[in-house]
Structure formats: C-alpha cells, structure tokens
Amino acid sequence: MAIVERQRFWRPKACGDTLSPRAVRQLHDLGLDAALTGLARTEGIRLVVEGRTVEVPWPTHPELPAHGHVVRRDRLDSILAANAAAAGATVLEGHDALAPVLERGFVRGAVVQPTDGGPPVEVPARYVLVADGAASRFGRALGTFRTRDWPFATAIRSYWQSPRHAETWIEAELELTDREGTPLPGHGWVAPVGDGTVNVGISLLSPAGETRSVNPAHLLDEHVRRVAERWGLDPSRPTETPASGRVPMGGSVGPKAGPTYLVVGDAAGSANPFTGAGIEYALETGRMAADVLHEALAANDPTVLQRYSAMLDAEYGQYFKVARLTSAPMSRSWGRTARPTRGSRGSRAVPGCCARSRASAFAATPSASGRYASPPTCSGHTDSVPPR
Ligand SMILES: Cc1cc2nc3c(=O)[nH]c(=O)nc-3n(C[C@H](O)[C@H](O)[C@H](O)COP(=O)(O)OP(=O)(O)OC[C@H]3O[C@@H](n4cnc5c(N)ncnc54)[C@H](O)[C@@H]3O)c2cc1C
C-alpha cells in the first residue's frame, strides 16, 4: 500500500484539534492508546447560549469511551502516518497526486510528483482511496461534485496562550455574531490544548450552501474578544497566523464509489452538519473503505466496492437527512432576522431558538453502529458567563 501526501509531517492543518469520543474509539481500534497518553483530555462540551453555560458531559455509550482529546493536527496526523508506515505502508510525503492513471476508463493509480520539483511518476494501484480533503482536486478529476444547496461551513482558528490551557472542557458558544452584533449561523469554540495554549476558532455555517459576504477572520476577532477575559488571553497576540478552511458536510460530495476507487473523509463531504466535526467521520469512512477494499482483494472481486455507498447510507443517511432538514429553516430564520444592536435580546429570538436546537444536536451524534448516542445529561446550569 502507498500513501501519497503532498506535505511533509509534521505539517500544520487548520483545525479545532478536538477529538470526540467517536474519534478516540477509532484511534483506540488502531492501537494508538499509548500515543494519546499525556495529551489533553476532555470530559465534554461547555455550551454557552444566551449568556448561560451548560456543561454537557460526553454521552454514556456502550461502545464509546467517555472522554475526548484535544491534539494539534500536526501531531495527530504524524502519529497516524507513522502508524501506517509501521503497518507496512509506503508513505510518500512531499508528493503531489496530480491526476488519476486511467486504463480503459478504470482508475489504476495516480500520477504523482515530488513537491521539491522531481519528475512526475506513476504509482500503480489496483484500488485507489481518494482522501485529499475538502478541495479534493483528485476526486474532482474522477467526477466527484458537491451538491451545492447542502450545508457547508467555513472555519478559522488560531492559538493563544491561556492560564486555562489545561482545562478539561471544550467551550462552544452557539451565538456567532459579526462586529455589529448581527447573529449568524455557526459557533465559536475554545479548545484547551494543554501545552500552554488554547485553540480558538469559529465555524460559519452556510445551511443551504449559500456563500456569505462575511469575513471569517473578523468573526474570529469578535469571538476572541468575547472570550478573552474569561480565558485570560490577549486577543492581540495569537501565537500563530490564523488558518481557515472549508468543511463540506452531510455526505454532500459524491459519487462515493467507482469501479476501482472509494472516496472518504472531507473528499466525500463527510463532516457533521450540526457541529462541523470531521475527524471522526474521516477515520470512520476510512475504516469502512478499508474493510471493503480488504474484502475485494481477498475475494478478487471489485464489485464488492459498490457496497461502500450503502454502508455510508446505513451509518449516516438518516442523521444527515435530519441535519439538512433542520438546516433549511435555520437558513431562512437567519435571513429574516433584523440587524440588532449589540445585546438586544428581542431581535435574537429566532437565532436563539435555533441555537438551543443546535445545542442538543451538538451532543446527539449517531453512534459508531448507526444508532443515536444517548442524549447527554446536563451537569447543571450556571450563570458564570455574564450576558453580553
Ligand atoms: C478551522 C477548522 C477547524 C476544524 N475543527 C475540527 C475539530 O475540532 N474537530 C473535528 O473533528 N473536525 C474539525 N474540522 C474538520 C476536520 O479538519 C476535517 O473534517 C478533517 O481534517 C477531514 O480529514 P480528511 O483526512 O478527510 O482531510 P484532511 O485532513 O484535509 O487531509 C487531506 C490531506 O490530503 C493532502 N492532499 C490534498 N491534496 C493532495 C494531493 N493532490 N496530493 C497529495 N496530497 C494531497 C493534504 O495535504 C492533507 O494532508 C475543522 C476544519 C477546519 C477548517
């Protein structure tokens, strides 16, 4: 097996760095418990809605651990690459997959080029797994496309030093506003990395796939300013330049399988439309695809690949459908909302209501076996966050 990766590990990646229990379960199954030891651990999510906080522990579930982690993606992805290499894969770092190798219409590998300027070479393969992320140039070359009126998010994050870097709760603020206080669909987060810093970011949702004339960097500035006092950080001193990216969601990219290839992770638009989380879905879809490929190789039967789309549908179809149906009125509600002055509660009525429904969605994710995880129990309401 060969893995082609354009960048070199450790490489940075725009991400909130939060691993849900479902992601931790996948890492556990890959035998990576030891690699996670000592990394920041989380008990759940502290939701901030309309000036009130609710601590929502990760749900109790028979198949999932009761904790998550926060780990920088340069580190996590290096761990995963090293694990694949230890299992026998050839990891071609610093190689760009330029185009599929096609033989009578079947994908039989990739044309790859070293990013340091060497000549392109062909890497032959019986089967190809497309895992090139949200932009997915390789997938587009095979004919994948995103359903444009399904949700996607634009997210941006950076790091700040904080005395609360070792906390065990991720904070999610469900009321995203621009500089004028206009409510927008999305959320802001603070994820304690445990290394002296916190990862602070925002995710702006486009519920019906529409593009917005809002600068995400300005929304991040506003969010950082709001959380600065309670997290003890200096908004003007991020430790690195903010990095952003798009997150296609809800299975919005397809087709997900061809005669000799499968599409996983963001390349398949797999992230959760309620939360924007995509790591667990990348790991899970990768695992399902690996199972299918293993069977196809063992049985010498490429038709097995066609089962993959049905597996995805069984696992996520219903949940993603609910997400899309919930998103549509959310989009209309935000569109109707008048521009309020900062702190004007009345004009926030509709988004506030949507924020509450998203609050429950944050914790009710489908389980690793297709059933919904049990709803969380609230550990209590506090008014520790002063109303804005
Ligand atoms: C700001 C931000 C915050 C986020 N926060 C979270 C979070 O806290 N938790 C969470 O679960 N999800 C989060 N997400 C979503 C999450 O990052 C993605 O869903 C997840 O990384 C998808 O994994 P992937 O492997 O499919 O794609 P990626 O992680 O994007 O990996 C794709 C890889 O393919 C490589 N590549 C691309 N093109 C080529 C090519 N042509 N040749 C060779 N290599 C190529 C890239 O270099 C990259 O390493 C966030 C996203 C953003 C933008």
The ligand as an SDF file (V2000), in Angstrom:
LIG
                    3D

 53 58  0  0  0  0  0  0  0  0999 V2000
  -10.6650   25.6180   11.0320 C   0  0  0  0  0  0  0  0  0  0  0  0
  -11.2050   24.2110   11.0980 C   0  0  0  0  0  0  0  0  0  0  0  0
  -11.4560   23.6420   12.3340 C   0  0  0  0  0  0  0  0  0  0  0  0
  -11.9030   22.3150   12.4290 C   0  0  0  0  0  0  0  0  0  0  0  0
  -12.0380   21.7690   13.6650 N   0  0  0  0  0  0  0  0  0  0  0  0
  -12.3750   20.4710   13.7920 C   0  0  0  0  0  0  0  0  0  0  0  0
  -12.3910   19.8570   15.0750 C   0  0  0  0  0  0  0  0  0  0  0  0
  -12.0660   20.4770   16.0940 O   0  0  0  0  0  0  0  0  0  0  0  0
  -12.7450   18.5570   15.1530 N   0  0  0  0  0  0  0  0  0  0  0  0
  -13.0830   17.8170   14.0400 C   0  0  0  0  0  0  0  0  0  0  0  0
  -13.4080   16.6350   14.1800 O   0  0  0  0  0  0  0  0  0  0  0  0
  -13.0340   18.3750   12.8040 N   0  0  0  0  0  0  0  0  0  0  0  0
  -12.6740   19.6740   12.6520 C   0  0  0  0  0  0  0  0  0  0  0  0
  -12.5860   20.2370   11.3970 N   0  0  0  0  0  0  0  0  0  0  0  0
  -12.8540   19.3870   10.2290 C   0  0  0  0  0  0  0  0  0  0  0  0
  -11.6640   18.4630   10.0030 C   0  0  0  0  0  0  0  0  0  0  0  0
  -10.4650   19.1940    9.9840 O   0  0  0  0  0  0  0  0  0  0  0  0
  -11.8090   17.7020    8.6950 C   0  0  0  0  0  0  0  0  0  0  0  0
  -13.1210   17.2120    8.5720 O   0  0  0  0  0  0  0  0  0  0  0  0
  -10.8170   16.5400    8.6470 C   0  0  0  0  0  0  0  0  0  0  0  0
   -9.4970   17.0090    8.6960 O   0  0  0  0  0  0  0  0  0  0  0  0
  -11.0250   15.7250    7.3710 C   0  0  0  0  0  0  0  0  0  0  0  0
   -9.9740   14.7910    7.2460 O   0  0  0  0  0  0  0  0  0  0  0  0
   -9.5100   14.2930    5.8150 P   0  0  0  0  0  0  0  0  0  0  0  0
   -8.4230   13.3020    6.0600 O   0  0  0  0  0  0  0  0  0  0  0  0
  -10.6800   13.8940    5.0030 O   0  0  0  0  0  0  0  0  0  0  0  0
   -8.9120   15.5890    5.0880 O   0  0  0  0  0  0  0  0  0  0  0  0
   -7.6420   16.4350    5.5030 P   0  0  0  0  0  0  0  0  0  0  0  0
   -7.4250   16.3880    6.9570 O   0  0  0  0  0  0  0  0  0  0  0  0
   -7.8230   17.7630    4.8530 O   0  0  0  0  0  0  0  0  0  0  0  0
   -6.4320   15.6680    4.8320 O   0  0  0  0  0  0  0  0  0  0  0  0
   -6.2740   15.6800    3.4380 C   0  0  0  0  0  0  0  0  0  0  0  0
   -4.7820   15.5130    3.1640 C   0  0  0  0  0  0  0  0  0  0  0  0
   -4.6110   15.3300    1.7640 O   0  0  0  0  0  0  0  0  0  0  0  0
   -3.4690   16.0650    1.3590 C   0  0  0  0  0  0  0  0  0  0  0  0
   -3.6530   16.3710   -0.0690 N   0  0  0  0  0  0  0  0  0  0  0  0
   -4.6000   17.1590   -0.6270 C   0  0  0  0  0  0  0  0  0  0  0  0
   -4.4770   17.1530   -1.9600 N   0  0  0  0  0  0  0  0  0  0  0  0
   -3.4360   16.3340   -2.2590 C   0  0  0  0  0  0  0  0  0  0  0  0
   -2.8330   15.9240   -3.4710 C   0  0  0  0  0  0  0  0  0  0  0  0
   -3.2820   16.3370   -4.6590 N   0  0  0  0  0  0  0  0  0  0  0  0
   -1.7760   15.0940   -3.4040 N   0  0  0  0  0  0  0  0  0  0  0  0
   -1.3060   14.6480   -2.1920 C   0  0  0  0  0  0  0  0  0  0  0  0
   -1.8450   15.0040   -1.0260 N   0  0  0  0  0  0  0  0  0  0  0  0
   -2.9120   15.8310   -1.0490 C   0  0  0  0  0  0  0  0  0  0  0  0
   -3.4550   17.3020    2.2480 C   0  0  0  0  0  0  0  0  0  0  0  0
   -2.1440   17.8510    2.3570 O   0  0  0  0  0  0  0  0  0  0  0  0
   -3.9590   16.7330    3.5680 C   0  0  0  0  0  0  0  0  0  0  0  0
   -2.8950   16.3210    4.4050 O   0  0  0  0  0  0  0  0  0  0  0  0
  -12.1530   21.5600   11.2640 C   0  0  0  0  0  0  0  0  0  0  0  0
  -11.9270   22.1390    9.9970 C   0  0  0  0  0  0  0  0  0  0  0  0
  -11.4640   23.4530    9.9210 C   0  0  0  0  0  0  0  0  0  0  0  0
  -11.2020   24.0630    8.5590 C   0  0  0  0  0  0  0  0  0  0  0  0
  1  2  1  0
  2  3  1  0
  2 52  2  0
  3  4  2  0
  4  5  1  0
  4 50  1  0
  5  6  2  0
  6  7  1  0
  6 13  1  0
  7  8  2  0
  7  9  1  0
  9 10  1  0
 10 11  2  0
 10 12  1  0
 12 13  2  0
 13 14  1  0
 14 15  1  0
 14 50  1  0
 15 16  1  0
 16 17  1  0
 16 18  1  0
 18 19  1  0
 18 20  1  0
 20 21  1  0
 20 22  1  0
 22 23  1  0
 23 24  1  0
 24 25  2  0
 24 26  1  0
 24 27  1  0
 27 28  1  0
 28 29  2  0
 28 30  1  0
 28 31  1  0
 31 32  1  0
 32 33  1  0
 33 34  1  0
 33 48  1  0
 34 35  1  0
 35 36  1  0
 35 46  1  0
 36 37  1  0
 36 45  1  0
 37 38  2  0
 38 39  1  0
 39 40  1  0
 39 45  2  0
 40 41  1  0
 40 42  2  0
 42 43  1  0
 43 44  2  0
 44 45  1  0
 46 47  1  0
 46 48  1  0
 48 49  1  0
 50 51  2  0
 51 52  1  0
 52 53  1  0
M  END
$$$$
